[in-house]
Amino acid sequence: MTKLAVQELTTFEGLPGLREEWNGLVRSQKLGPSQSYEWLSTLWDLHKANRELLLLIVRDEQGITGIAPFVREMEHKKGLRVRLLRMLSGFHSLHGTPLLLGRRHGETLSVLFDHLHKTREAWALWFTSYQVGDEQEKLLFTLLRECGYPVSTAQGVRSPFQRLEETWEQKFKSLQPRFRTALRSREKHLREKGKLELRFFDSATQWQQGLAAIREIEQGSWKLQSGTAITAQDFQWQFYSRYSPIAAEAKTLRIPVLFLEGEPIAYDFALYEDGIYHLLKTSYKSKWHDSYPGFVLRKLLVEWTYAQGGREIDYLGKDEDWKMKWTSQLREHRDCFIYGRSLAARYLHGLHKLRKLLRPQE
């Protein structure tokens, strides 16, 4: 079997045909939109200030076996100035920040670690996150033990999802009786106020209208005051503004907006790919709070996803109560902190162990 080779890049435009190979690997492994070339290159454009990009491409005679999209940066920690490695996808991930592996998983991981150890300057910490039970997480932890890299973990978010394994009618009947009653009555109540329409702004000629509707809704949203509105966070608004035309061209963009008498009152920003509705952002106008526009929007969109023949709704984020009304299924995530072999790394790991020892006595 051919020996694996590692190529280093410091830009996304470093190799001819890289975009096609990269996205081919993502599609073949069903890694999802947040591992695509376009998603990650957009992230990099927004986060490259004071950071360095390090793309490690692993190949054999058949092509790419794996990709490690790292970001290198310096940071002050515990009185030291240390070099950190982060997964680029960690700046905005859907489910963890795994490496992109196609074939020869164990060998590819081993080659990546060997390359980082032998040919790069010492790094102190590597931040990543995994979905608990992920095959790659198990391979990584095994390799870390074999190579003697210390690692610490912390519980990450519990993210709800809903598999669509039945019909909409069957799903509706399976919901809690009070919730079913609320779904009917609140939609009826809102429709009595005027003409209710659900419109989608997904195409190359419509996405800007969708973002304009989002901006209007967020200006009147409760999220604006809390600072969580998509328009209140420069990075998020820039990212979605840049990524919308890319997703529209790929036909994965979904910006459903709920209108009442021509006024936009609630929205989703989502991606629909491989039968999965990825819910990235949602909100509604506060002045309509008593009419539950977000509640009605969710009912209409769950019903819509069933009608499209979808196979999953990925609610993403935390296990908030409104999401758990629809499902009991959760993806658990684990944050991982990998310590390098430098003196700074040993010092930071020693402090971590000391804090862990002292914690029960606090």
N, C-alpha and C positions, 0 to 999 in steps of 0.2 A: 504494500500500500504506500502511496506517495507521501513523502514527508510534508507536513503542514508548514506554510510560510506566512509570516506576518508582514503586512504593509502598514506604514504609518502615514496618516494624512492630517493636515492641520486646517483643511478647508473642505467643504462639501463638493467643490468643483475639481478635486484633485485627480480624479481618474475618469477617462472616457467610459461612458456606459454604466457608471456606478449607480445612477438613479434606477435604471431598469433592473440591474442585478439585485439591488437593495430591496426594491418593492417586490420583486419576484420571490425573494426569500420570505418577506413578510406575508405575502399571499399564501405561499406553500405551507407555512407553519401556522397560518391563521393567528398571527400575532396582534392584529387589530390596528386601528388607524393611528394610535399614538406612537407606534414604532415605525411608521412610514418615513421615507426620505423627506417628503414635503412637510410633515408635522415637525420633525426634529430640526430640519434646516430653518424653519420659521422660528422655532424656539431659540435657536442659536443666534439668529439675527437680532433678537430682542434681549439676549443675555450676554453678549460677547464682551461688553465693557469690562475691563480689568480681569478678564479670564482668557484661558487658552483652550482651544479645541484640540482633542486628541482622538482621532478615529483610528481604531486598530481593525484592519480587515484581514481575516484569516482565510487562506485559500489552499485547495489541493488541485489536482489535475482536472477536476470536474467544475471548479469554480469556487464561489464563496461558501465556506462552512460556518462562518460566524462573523459578527460585527460587534465591536465594543465602542459605543459612542460616549467617550468620557469628556468631562470638562475639568481642567486643572486650574486651581486658584490658591492664593495664599490667604491665610486667615489667622487672627490672633486667638489662641485658645490656652487658657490657664497660664497666661504670662509668656507663652511662646508664640513665635511666628512660624506656622507650619504649613506644609503643602497638602492640600486636600484633593482627592479624586471624587467626583460625583458622576453619576449617570446623567447624561444630558436630559433624558426623558423625565428625570426626577423634578425638573422645573415645572412640569405639567403632565402628569401621567394619568392613565385611566386605572390600571391595576398594577401597581408596583413598577419597578424600573429594571427589569431583567435585561441581560445581554441578548442579542439576536443570534440564535443558534439554528443552523439548518441541518447539518449532518455531523457525525463524529463528535457528539456533544462533549463527552469527557475529555477527549484529546484536545479539542479546541479550547476548552476552559484551561487545561493544563498549559498549553502553549501560550495563551494570553498572560497567565500569571508569571510564567517563566520570562516572557518578554518584558513585562513590567519590572521584574526584579533585576534583570541583567542589563537592560539597555536604557532605563530611565532613571533620572535622579530620584532620590529617596522620597517617598510619600508617607505621610503619617496616618491619614484616615481616608477610608473609602466608604462613602455613604451609598446605600442602596435600599431597596424595599421589595418584598416579594409577597405574592399571594400564598398563604399558608398551604402547604401540601404540593406546591408547584414542583415539577420534576427537576427543574433547573436549580431550585433552592437546595434540594437534597444533594445534587451533584456538587454544588458550590461548597456546602458545609463539609462534605466529605473531603474535598480537595483542600479546604482550609486546614482541617485537622492534619492531613498528611503533610502539608507544607509548613505547619507550625505557625500559622497566622492566628493570633488571638481575634476573637469576635465577640461582640455583645449585641443583644437584641432587645427590642422594645415592642410592645403591642401597638399595632397600627389600627387603621380604621376598619370597621365592620360595614361592608358595603352591600346593600340589598340588590337582588336581581330577581326577575320573574321569568321562569321558563314557560313558554306558551305551548303546552302539550295537549290542550283540549280546545274546544270551540269557545267563542266569546260567550255564548249562551250558557255553556257548562260552567265557565269561570264565574259568570255573574251569579249563578245559583249557588256556587260554593262559598261566596263571600258571607261575612257575618250579617245576619238579618238587619241589624240597625244600620250597618254600613250600606247595604243595598237600598234600604228605605231612604237614607240620606242622599245617595246618588240620584235616585229618581226625583225626590222632592226638590233638591237644590237646582238641578238642571231645569225642571219645570218652572221653578220660581224665576230663574234668570231669563228663560225664554218669554215669560209673561211681561218682562220689562221692555221688550222690543225684538227686532230682528237679530238673531244670534247666528254668527257665521264663523266657521273655522277655515282660515285660508293658509296656504303654504307658500313661502317665498324661498324657493329652493334653486331656481335656475340661474344661469349666468346673467340674465337680464332682470332678475327679481331680488337677488340677495341684498342689494343696497336698500331696497324698500323694506326688507325684513329687518335690517339693522336699524333703520330709521324708526320702525315701529317699536323695536326693543328699547331704543333710546327714550322714546316718549313714555313707554310704560315704566321704565326704571326711574325716570324723573318724578313720577308720582308713586313710586314704590316704597314700602316700609324699609326695604334694603338700603335705600339711599342714605338714610339717617344712621344706620348701623355700619355703613361703610362696606357692605358686602355686595352692593349692586355691581353688575358687570361693568357698567359705565363709570363707576367710582374708582376703579382700580386700573391705573394706566396700562400695566402689563396685560391684564386680561382683555381689555377693550382693543388694544393694539393687536394682540394675538388673534382674537376672533375676527377682527376686521381684515387682517391679512390672510387668515386661513379660509374665510368664507368663499372667496372666488375660486380658490384651489379645490375646495370640497364641492362647490357648485359644478365645476368642470368635470370632476370625477363622479358626479351624480350621487354623492353620499350626503350632501347637506340637507338638513331639514330645519326650517324655521317656521313652525306652525304658530299662527297668531289668532287669538280669539277676539272677534269684533262684536260689539253690541251697538246696534244702530250706527254702524260705520266707525265707531271709536275702538281703537285697540285697547284691550283691558288685561290681557294675559298672554304670555308667550313661552315657548321652549326654544332653546338653541340645542340642536341635537345632530347626531350623525347616524345614518342608517346604512349599515354595511353588513353583508353576509347574513341578512335576516335578523340583525341585532340593532335595536334602537338604543343608542348611547345617549342618555340624557345628561348633557353637560351643564346647562343653566336653565332656570325657570323663574318666573316672577309674575306679579300682577299689580294693578293699581290699587293703592290703599283705599281710595274713596269707594271702591266696590267691595270692600272686605266683607261686609254683611251679606253679600250675594254669592260669596264663595267662588269667584271666577277661576282661581287656581284649581280648586276641587273639580269644577265642571270641565275645565280644560284637560285635566288628567284622565277623567272618565272617557272623554271623547277620543283622546289619543291612545289609550289602552285598547279601546274598541277598534280604532283605526289600524293599529299594529296587528291585531288579529286578522282584520280584513285583508291586510297586505300579505298574509301568509308568513308573518314574522315568527321567529323561533325564540326570541328573548327580548325582554326590556331590561336594560342595565341602568339602574337608578343612580349608580355611582355615589361618591361622597359617603356620608355617615348614615347610620340606620335610624333616621328620623321617623317620628311616629306616622306621618302621612304616607311614607313609603311602605311601612310595615303593615298598613291597612290592606295593601295589595298582595303582599308576599311574606313568607316566613324564611325565604332562602337568603343566605348571607355568604359573602366572600370575606374571609378574614385575612388581614395583611399583617406583615411583620417587618419592622424597620431594622436594618442591619448596619452595624458599624464595624468595619474591618480595619484592624490596626496593622500598619506596615512593620518594617524591620528596622526603621531608623531609631535613634536614641529618643527623639521627640515622641515617636509612636509608643515606645516602651514606657516613657514617662506618663503619657496620657492614659495608657491602659492600666498602669499602676494606680493612678489616681482613681480611675473608674472602679477598680477592685476594692480600693480602700473605702470609697463611698458606699459600695455595696455591703462591705463588712460592717460599717458603722450605722447603716440605715435602720436595722432593727432596734438599735439603742436610742434612736432619736425620739 
